[in-house]
Amino acid sequence: MGNRADAEGSDVEIYRNPLTDTIHADTPTGAPKQLLALLDALGLERKTEVTAGPVYVWHEVPSHLSEQEKKKVATRALPSLLLAGYVVNIPDDLFDTVAYQEAVADIRNHRHPAAAPPAGTRPAPKAPSRTAPAARR
């Protein structure tokens, strides 16, 4: 089982699982508990798979949502993750500009359900990126 966040060197890789309508949010192996808790608080569902080797942990946008609602959940997570200093990649086909702007406004107006972790627990800020699926290597 691969992990896109490990492969890309990011904190969170948001993508559509190939041949499905499932939107994943991969975090690196051994991701900090604060990052996993933040993704939980942002409405993504934590999944785990125990193997003979490592325990795999990832998040998914709830599957019962419509396609547009799934994109909104994935996009609305971005501002909080970026504010907390995490590097996040999301392909253009999953990015919803209006949902992003609404999430930023909610943060500015202190209406967002997930607060950023305390400054001492944040990773060093890095530039965010949005990549098209074809641009990944």
Secondary structure, DSSP 8 states (H G I E B T S, - for coil): ---HHHHHT-SEEEEE-TTSS-EEEE--TT--HHHHHHHHHTT-EEEEEE-SS-EEEEEE--TTS-HHHHHHHHHHHHHHHHHTT--EEE-GGG--HHHHHHHHHHHHTT--SS----GGG-------EE--GGG--
